[in-house]
Amino acid sequence: MPGIEFRVTAAADVVTPDGTVRAAAGDVVDHVKTGQDGRATTKELYLGSGSVAYAFIETKPPSGHVIDETPVAFTLSYKDGATAR
């Protein structure tokens, strides 16, 4: 569905291998909006030390719908030097 807006939050502290805290749990790391195809793309997100959890939280529903602020969790994991999944 196009036009839905979400904030992307860190579900836990995002700490890179050098010990730098890139985002604390609950920090908003991006805002996205679904396009005509119903998809949204975030900016590049940190992988922490190899795996990190984030969540989408709806901030603006499409016209005629009720907002659902239930976090939708997702995890990014390191696969190799060229790929994240």
PESULSUL-V828374 format. One record per residue. PHI is phi in degrees with one decimal (none if undefined). OMEGA is omega in degrees with one decimal (999 if undefined). BURIAL is I if it has 16 or more other ideal C-beta (glycine too) atoms within 10 Angstrom, else O. Layout:
BEGIN
phi = {PHI & PHI}
omega = {OMEGA & OMEGA}
burial = {BURIAL & BURIAL}
END
This chain:
BEGIN
phi = {none & -77.9 & 84.6 & -84.4 & -110.4 & -134.5 & -100.9 & -109.3 & -119.3 & -77.5 & -80.7 & -148.7 & -57.5 & -104.6 & -120.6 & -78.0 & -54.8 & -82.4 & 91.8 & -76.1 & -83.0 & -87.1 & -160.4 & -91.2 & -52.2 & 93.4 & -64.8 & -81.6 & -107.2 & -169.1 & -127.8 & -134.2 & -136.6 & -71.1 & -88.5 & -58.6 & -85.5 & 83.4 & -104.2 & -130.0 & -123.1 & -84.7 & -70.3 & -64.8 & -108.6 & -68.0 & -93.3 & 64.1 & -98.3 & 132.3 & -157.1 & -150.9 & -104.3 & -129.5 & -147.2 & -92.0 & -130.5 & -64.1 & -117.7 & -150.0 & -80.3 & -67.5 & -52.9 & 86.9 & -114.7 & -93.0 & -64.6 & -121.7 & -89.3 & -66.6 & -61.8 & -110.7 & -77.8 & -148.4 & -121.7 & -105.6 & -131.3 & -70.6 & -110.2 & -161.2 & -64.0 & -120.7 & -135.1 & -120.6 & -125.7}
omega = {-178.3 & 172.1 & 177.5 & -179.5 & -178.5 & 164.5 & 178.5 & -177.5 & 173.1 & -179.7 & 177.1 & 177.0 & 177.1 & -175.4 & 179.6 & -176.1 & 179.4 & 176.9 & 179.9 & 176.0 & -178.0 & 176.2 & 175.5 & 178.1 & 179.4 & 178.5 & 173.8 & -177.4 & 178.6 & 170.9 & -179.4 & 177.7 & 179.5 & 178.5 & -179.8 & 179.5 & 179.1 & -178.6 & 175.1 & 179.9 & 176.9 & 168.4 & 176.8 & -179.4 & 179.7 & 177.8 & -178.2 & -179.8 & 177.1 & 177.9 & -178.4 & -178.4 & 175.8 & 176.3 & 170.0 & 175.0 & -176.9 & 178.1 & 178.4 & 179.6 & 173.7 & -179.4 & 177.7 & -179.8 & 178.3 & 179.8 & 175.5 & -176.1 & 177.6 & 179.0 & 175.1 & -174.1 & 170.9 & -177.7 & 171.8 & -178.6 & 176.5 & 177.5 & 177.3 & -175.7 & -177.0 & -170.4 & 167.8 & 179.1 & 999}
burial = {O & O & O & I & I & I & I & I & I & I & I & O & O & I & I & O & O & O & O & O & O & I & I & O & O & O & O & O & I & I & O & I & O & I & O & O & O & O & O & I & O & O & O & O & I & I & I & I & O & O & O & I & I & I & I & I & I & I & O & O & O & O & O & O & O & O & O & O & O & O & O & O & O & O & O & I & O & O & O & O & O & O & O & O & O}
END
